[in-house]
């Protein structure tokens, strides 16, 4: 996995912006790995590039990009006609700059994207290697999506492709209904305290108990969120009424900056994520009945558009802290929390005099606040309890 990350996040690949030379190198690398495992290609007439599903992105001057997809046919004569899709996006922000999504938009430089999302790609390749060796009752689709940073374009394209008959398509179900579950990995390289965030656990009846069973077997602490919405490729599938799991180890200061480099990753933690995902996919592959789908309304865990105010921080979504409260993973310079004196790693215990013990209570507190007011925020920094006065500014739409 380290070798995969070091290649995909190398300076040579230039940040893997879609339709660039670095994107081409990344796609060829991933397709080559899938080919070496002797997995089945998905486009009939393209031979060596039969792992490519093409699409375009951009309203002005559209450009061509690719999803890289392979299939492991199932072994059970009844279950092999149902498919589990395991996916991760392989694109990133290229050189950054204005409107790129970079958290340093005034700095042009390679954004390597080691955690986002070379880490997920590395785990997917190891999953493909494992299930190729062991086999699976259900068929498994291994997918690397392009242009996720442009608005989950690649996964949306794949969903639309599967909705319509295509004579070029092979080794896949006849239509989208044949995909019975999707597992997405996005930013799984910075594990802390053996903790993992698992969302989508309410999108099918047995999903929460399955995640808890995988947690018990691997010794990971997991934080479950019922809905499957969020800013990554699983959203394309839950919108198509396919139950999903989304796995992440959460944000950090290097997110969407040139500092998201391979040396910052926790490779032992990635091994734990691999073990957990292997358990989860194994359970999905062996379920005697087709997973049902439950439409769970979005909890807005990562959607700040519904709030009138912002503190200017990224909270810990994994629940990794063993101290009561919610850790601020990233406190953004120049934003209200930072201006008041808060720092990354502070554990928020109260907002406006009301307790905050988890991400749900944090979001509830934000929803109650008004821009232009100043409110007390109590945090724990090491052994010291500090009370900051934070002047709230309007949420950025």
C-alpha positions as CSV (number, residue, x, y, z in Angstrom):
1,X,0.0,0.0,0.0
2,X,2.9,2.4,0.7
3,X,4.3,1.8,-2.7
4,X,1.0,2.6,-4.3
5,X,0.6,5.8,-2.3
6,X,4.1,6.9,-3.1
7,X,3.6,6.5,-6.8
8,X,0.1,8.0,-7.0
9,X,1.1,10.9,-4.8
10,X,4.5,11.5,-6.4
11,X,5.5,14.9,-7.8
12,X,5.7,13.2,-11.2
13,X,2.0,12.7,-11.3
14,X,1.4,16.4,-10.6
15,X,-1.6,16.1,-8.3
16,X,-3.7,13.8,-10.7
17,X,-6.0,16.5,-12.0
18,X,-8.4,14.9,-14.5
19,X,-7.4,14.9,-18.2
20,X,-3.7,15.8,-17.4
21,X,-0.6,13.7,-18.0
22,X,-0.6,12.8,-14.3
23,X,-4.2,11.6,-14.5
24,X,-3.2,9.4,-17.5
25,X,-0.3,7.9,-15.6
26,X,-2.4,7.2,-12.5
27,X,-5.2,5.5,-14.6
28,X,-2.6,3.3,-16.5
29,X,-1.0,2.3,-13.2
30,X,-4.4,1.2,-11.7
31,X,-5.6,-0.5,-14.8
32,X,-2.2,-2.3,-15.0
33,X,-2.6,-3.6,-11.5
34,X,-6.1,-4.9,-12.2
35,X,-4.9,-6.5,-15.4
36,X,-2.1,-8.2,-13.5
37,X,-4.6,-9.8,-11.1
38,X,-6.5,-11.2,-14.1
39,X,-9.7,-9.5,-13.2
40,X,-12.4,-9.1,-15.9
41,X,-12.5,-6.0,-18.0
42,X,-15.8,-4.1,-18.5
43,X,-15.6,-2.7,-22.1
44,X,-15.8,-5.3,-24.8
45,X,-13.8,-4.0,-27.7
46,X,-10.9,-2.1,-26.0
47,X,-8.7,-5.1,-24.9
48,X,-5.9,-3.7,-22.8
49,X,-8.0,-0.5,-22.1
50,X,-11.2,-2.5,-21.5
51,X,-10.9,-1.4,-17.8
52,X,-11.7,2.2,-18.9
53,X,-15.2,3.7,-18.7
54,X,-15.0,7.1,-20.4
55,X,-16.9,10.3,-19.5
56,X,-16.5,14.0,-19.9
57,X,-16.5,16.8,-17.3
58,X,-16.7,20.6,-17.4
59,X,-19.5,22.7,-18.8
60,X,-17.1,25.0,-20.8
61,X,-14.5,23.2,-22.9
62,X,-15.5,19.6,-21.7
63,X,-12.6,17.3,-21.2
64,X,-12.4,13.5,-21.3
65,X,-11.7,11.5,-18.2
66,X,-12.0,7.9,-17.1
67,X,-13.3,5.5,-14.4
68,X,-11.1,2.4,-14.0
69,X,-13.2,-0.6,-13.4
70,X,-12.7,-4.4,-13.1
71,X,-14.9,-7.3,-12.1
72,X,-14.4,-10.5,-10.0
73,X,-17.2,-12.9,-11.0
74,X,-18.9,-14.6,-8.1
75,X,-18.6,-18.3,-7.4
76,X,-22.2,-19.0,-6.2
77,X,-24.6,-19.9,-9.0
78,X,-27.4,-18.0,-7.4
79,X,-25.6,-15.0,-5.8
80,X,-23.1,-14.4,-8.6
81,X,-25.8,-12.4,-10.4
82,X,-25.7,-9.8,-7.6
83,X,-22.8,-7.4,-7.5
84,X,-21.0,-5.5,-4.7
85,X,-19.2,-2.4,-5.8
86,X,-16.1,-1.3,-3.9
87,X,-14.8,2.1,-4.9
88,X,-12.4,5.0,-4.3
89,X,-11.7,8.1,-6.3
90,X,-8.2,8.5,-7.8
91,X,-8.2,12.1,-8.9
92,X,-7.0,15.2,-6.9
93,X,-6.5,18.9,-7.3
94,X,-3.5,19.1,-9.6
95,X,-1.5,22.3,-9.0
96,X,-4.2,23.9,-6.9
97,X,-5.0,27.6,-7.3
98,X,-8.2,29.7,-7.3
99,X,-11.5,27.7,-7.4
100,X,-9.6,24.4,-7.3
101,X,-10.8,23.4,-3.8
102,X,-7.3,24.0,-2.4
103,X,-7.2,25.3,1.1
104,X,-4.2,27.4,0.0
105,X,-5.7,28.9,-3.2
106,X,-3.0,31.6,-3.4
107,X,-0.2,28.9,-3.6
108,X,0.4,27.1,-6.9
109,X,2.2,23.8,-6.3
110,X,1.6,20.1,-6.7
111,X,-1.2,18.9,-4.4
112,X,-0.1,15.2,-4.1
113,X,-3.3,13.9,-2.5
114,X,-1.7,11.1,-0.5
115,X,-4.6,10.7,1.9
116,X,-7.1,12.2,-0.5
117,X,-7.3,9.7,-2.0
118,X,-4.3,7.6,-2.8
119,X,-4.9,6.0,0.5
120,X,-8.3,4.7,-0.6
121,X,-6.9,3.5,-3.9
122,X,-4.2,1.5,-2.1
123,X,-6.7,-0.3,0.1
124,X,-8.9,-1.1,-2.9
125,X,-6.0,-2.7,-4.7
126,X,-5.3,-4.9,-1.7
127,X,-8.9,-5.9,-1.4
128,X,-8.9,-6.9,-5.1
129,X,-5.8,-9.0,-4.5
130,X,-7.4,-10.7,-1.4
131,X,-10.7,-11.5,-3.0
132,X,-9.1,-12.7,-6.2
133,X,-7.2,-15.2,-4.1
134,X,-10.1,-16.3,-1.9
135,X,-13.1,-15.9,-4.2
136,X,-16.5,-14.5,-3.4
137,X,-20.0,-15.9,-3.6
138,X,-21.3,-12.6,-5.0
139,X,-19.6,-10.8,-7.8
140,X,-17.4,-7.8,-6.8
141,X,-16.8,-4.6,-8.9
142,X,-13.6,-2.8,-8.1
143,X,-13.9,0.9,-9.2
144,X,-11.5,3.8,-9.2
145,X,-13.5,6.9,-10.0
146,X,-12.2,10.0,-11.8
147,X,-13.2,13.7,-11.4
148,X,-14.6,13.2,-7.8
149,X,-13.1,16.6,-6.8
150,X,-15.1,18.2,-9.7
151,X,-18.4,17.1,-8.1
152,X,-18.4,13.3,-8.0
153,X,-18.6,13.4,-11.8
154,X,-17.1,9.9,-12.4
155,X,-19.4,8.0,-10.1
156,X,-22.4,9.9,-11.4
157,X,-21.3,8.9,-15.0
158,X,-20.9,5.3,-14.0
159,X,-24.4,5.2,-12.4
160,X,-25.9,6.7,-15.6
161,X,-24.0,4.3,-17.8
162,X,-25.4,1.4,-15.8
163,X,-29.0,2.6,-16.1
164,X,-28.9,2.2,-19.9
165,X,-28.2,-0.8,-22.1
166,X,-24.8,-0.7,-23.7
167,X,-23.7,-3.4,-26.1
168,X,-20.0,-2.6,-25.3
169,X,-20.5,-3.5,-21.6
170,X,-19.4,-6.9,-20.3
171,X,-18.9,-8.8,-17.1
172,X,-21.3,-6.4,-15.3
173,X,-25.0,-6.7,-14.5
174,X,-27.6,-5.9,-17.1
175,X,-28.6,-2.7,-15.3
176,X,-28.0,-0.8,-12.2
177,X,-30.4,-2.9,-10.1
178,X,-27.8,-5.7,-10.2
179,X,-25.5,-3.7,-7.9
180,X,-26.9,-4.5,-4.5
181,X,-24.4,-2.5,-2.3
182,X,-21.6,0.0,-2.5
183,X,-18.6,0.5,-0.2
184,X,-16.6,3.7,-0.6
185,X,-13.2,4.6,0.8
186,X,-12.2,8.3,0.9
187,X,-9.3,9.5,3.0
188,X,-8.4,6.4,5.1
189,X,-4.7,7.2,5.6
190,X,-4.6,9.2,8.8
191,X,-6.1,6.9,11.4
192,X,-5.9,8.1,15.1
193,X,-6.6,6.0,18.2
194,X,-7.7,3.0,16.1
195,X,-10.8,4.9,15.0
196,X,-12.8,4.9,11.8
197,X,-15.9,6.8,10.7
198,X,-18.5,4.6,9.0
199,X,-21.5,6.3,7.4
200,X,-24.5,4.7,5.6
201,X,-25.1,2.2,8.4
202,X,-28.8,3.0,8.3
203,X,-29.2,2.5,4.5
204,X,-30.0,-1.2,4.9
205,X,-31.4,-3.2,7.8
206,X,-28.4,-5.3,8.7
207,X,-25.7,-2.7,7.9
208,X,-25.1,-1.4,11.4
209,X,-24.8,-4.8,12.9
210,X,-22.4,-5.8,10.1
211,X,-20.2,-2.8,10.8
212,X,-20.2,-3.6,14.5
213,X,-19.3,-7.2,13.9
214,X,-16.4,-6.1,11.7
215,X,-15.3,-3.6,14.4
216,X,-15.3,-6.4,17.0
217,X,-13.3,-8.7,14.9
218,X,-10.6,-6.1,14.0
219,X,-10.5,-4.2,17.3
220,X,-11.3,-0.9,15.6
221,X,-13.4,1.8,17.3
222,X,-16.1,2.9,14.8
223,X,-18.4,5.9,14.8
224,X,-21.6,5.1,12.8
225,X,-23.7,7.6,10.9
226,X,-27.0,6.3,9.5
227,X,-27.3,8.3,6.3
228,X,-25.1,7.7,3.3
229,X,-25.0,11.2,2.0
230,X,-21.8,13.3,2.0
231,X,-19.2,14.8,-0.4
232,X,-17.9,11.6,-1.9
233,X,-18.8,9.0,-4.5
234,X,-21.1,6.9,-2.3
235,X,-23.7,9.8,-2.7
236,X,-24.1,8.9,-6.3
237,X,-25.2,5.4,-5.3
238,X,-27.4,6.2,-2.3
239,X,-29.2,8.7,-4.6
240,X,-29.9,5.7,-6.9
241,X,-31.4,3.8,-3.9
242,X,-28.4,1.5,-3.5
243,X,-27.4,0.9,0.2
244,X,-23.9,2.1,1.0
245,X,-21.0,2.2,3.4
246,X,-18.6,5.1,3.4
247,X,-15.3,4.8,5.3
248,X,-13.0,7.6,6.4
249,X,-10.4,8.4,9.0
250,X,-11.3,12.1,8.9
251,X,-9.7,15.5,8.2
252,X,-6.4,17.0,9.1
253,X,-4.4,20.2,8.5
254,X,-2.8,18.8,5.3
255,X,-6.2,18.2,3.6
256,X,-6.3,19.8,0.2
257,X,-2.9,21.4,0.5
258,X,0.6,20.6,-1.0
259,X,1.5,19.0,2.4
260,X,-0.8,15.9,1.9
261,X,2.3,13.8,1.2
262,X,3.0,10.0,1.6
263,X,5.2,10.5,4.7
264,X,2.3,11.8,6.7
265,X,0.2,8.7,6.4
266,X,-0.3,6.0,9.1
267,X,0.3,2.8,7.1
268,X,-0.3,0.6,10.2
269,X,-3.7,2.3,10.4
270,X,-4.3,1.6,6.7
271,X,-3.7,-2.1,7.4
272,X,-6.4,-1.9,10.1
273,X,-8.8,-0.2,7.6
274,X,-8.0,-2.9,5.1
275,X,-8.8,-5.7,7.6
276,X,-12.1,-3.9,8.6
277,X,-13.1,-3.4,5.0
278,X,-12.2,-7.0,4.1
279,X,-14.5,-8.2,6.9
280,X,-17.3,-5.9,5.8
281,X,-17.1,-6.9,2.1
282,X,-16.9,-10.5,3.1
283,X,-20.1,-10.2,5.1
284,X,-21.8,-8.5,2.1
285,X,-20.6,-11.2,-0.2
286,X,-22.1,-13.9,1.9
287,X,-25.5,-12.4,2.9
288,X,-28.1,-15.0,2.1
289,X,-30.7,-12.4,1.1
290,X,-30.3,-9.3,-1.1
291,X,-29.7,-6.2,1.1
292,X,-32.8,-3.9,1.3
293,X,-32.6,-0.2,0.9
294,X,-33.7,2.3,3.5
295,X,-33.9,6.0,2.6
296,X,-32.3,7.9,5.5
297,X,-32.5,11.7,5.4
298,X,-29.2,13.5,5.4
299,X,-27.9,14.4,8.8
300,X,-26.0,17.3,7.3
301,X,-22.9,16.1,9.1
302,X,-20.6,17.7,6.6
303,X,-23.1,20.1,4.9
304,X,-22.6,23.6,6.3
305,X,-25.0,25.3,3.8
306,X,-27.9,24.8,6.2
307,X,-26.3,26.8,9.0
308,X,-26.3,30.6,9.3
309,X,-22.9,30.7,10.9
310,X,-19.5,29.1,10.8
311,X,-16.8,28.7,13.3
312,X,-14.2,28.0,10.6
313,X,-13.2,24.5,11.7
314,X,-13.4,20.9,10.6
315,X,-14.6,18.7,13.4
316,X,-13.5,15.1,14.0
317,X,-16.1,12.8,12.3
318,X,-14.5,9.6,13.6
319,X,-15.2,10.1,17.3
320,X,-11.6,9.2,18.0
321,X,-11.1,11.3,21.1
322,X,-11.4,9.4,24.4
323,X,-11.9,12.7,26.2
324,X,-15.6,13.9,26.5
325,X,-16.3,16.5,23.8
326,X,-15.6,16.9,20.1
327,X,-12.0,17.5,18.7
328,X,-11.4,20.3,16.2
329,X,-9.3,18.5,13.6
330,X,-8.6,21.7,11.6
331,X,-9.0,25.2,12.9
332,X,-8.7,27.4,9.8
333,X,-6.5,30.5,10.0
334,X,-8.3,33.7,9.8
335,X,-11.7,32.2,10.6
336,X,-13.7,32.9,13.8
337,X,-12.5,30.1,16.0
338,X,-8.8,30.8,15.1
339,X,-9.2,34.5,15.6
340,X,-10.6,33.9,19.1
341,X,-7.6,31.7,20.0
342,X,-8.7,28.2,19.3
343,X,-6.2,25.8,17.7
344,X,-6.3,22.4,15.9
345,X,-6.6,19.6,18.4
346,X,-8.7,21.6,20.9
347,X,-11.5,19.5,22.3
348,X,-14.8,21.4,22.2
349,X,-16.9,20.7,25.4
350,X,-19.4,23.5,25.3
351,X,-20.8,26.0,22.8
352,X,-22.8,29.0,24.1
353,X,-23.1,27.3,27.5
354,X,-24.5,24.0,26.1
355,X,-22.7,20.7,26.1
356,X,-21.1,19.2,23.0
357,X,-20.3,15.5,23.3
358,X,-20.3,14.5,19.6
359,X,-20.7,15.6,16.0
360,X,-24.5,15.5,16.2
361,X,-24.6,17.9,19.2
362,X,-22.1,20.1,17.5
363,X,-24.3,20.5,14.5
364,X,-27.3,21.1,16.7
365,X,-25.5,23.9,18.5
366,X,-24.5,25.6,15.2
367,X,-28.1,25.5,13.9
368,X,-29.2,27.5,17.0
369,X,-26.7,30.4,16.5
370,X,-26.9,33.7,14.6
371,X,-24.3,35.6,12.7
372,X,-22.9,38.8,14.3
373,X,-23.2,37.5,17.8
374,X,-20.3,36.6,20.2
375,X,-20.6,33.3,22.1
376,X,-18.5,31.4,24.6
377,X,-16.8,28.2,23.5
378,X,-15.2,26.0,26.1
379,X,-12.4,23.7,25.1
380,X,-9.9,21.4,26.6
381,X,-6.3,21.8,25.5
382,X,-4.2,19.2,27.1
383,X,-5.0,19.4,30.8
384,X,-6.2,23.1,30.6
385,X,-9.8,24.2,30.2
386,X,-10.0,27.4,28.2
387,X,-13.1,29.6,27.5
388,X,-12.9,31.6,24.2
389,X,-15.2,34.3,23.1
390,X,-16.0,33.6,19.4
391,X,-17.5,36.3,17.1
392,X,-19.7,34.4,14.6
393,X,-19.6,35.2,10.9
394,X,-22.1,34.1,8.2
395,X,-21.7,30.6,6.8
396,X,-20.1,30.5,3.4
397,X,-22.5,29.2,0.8
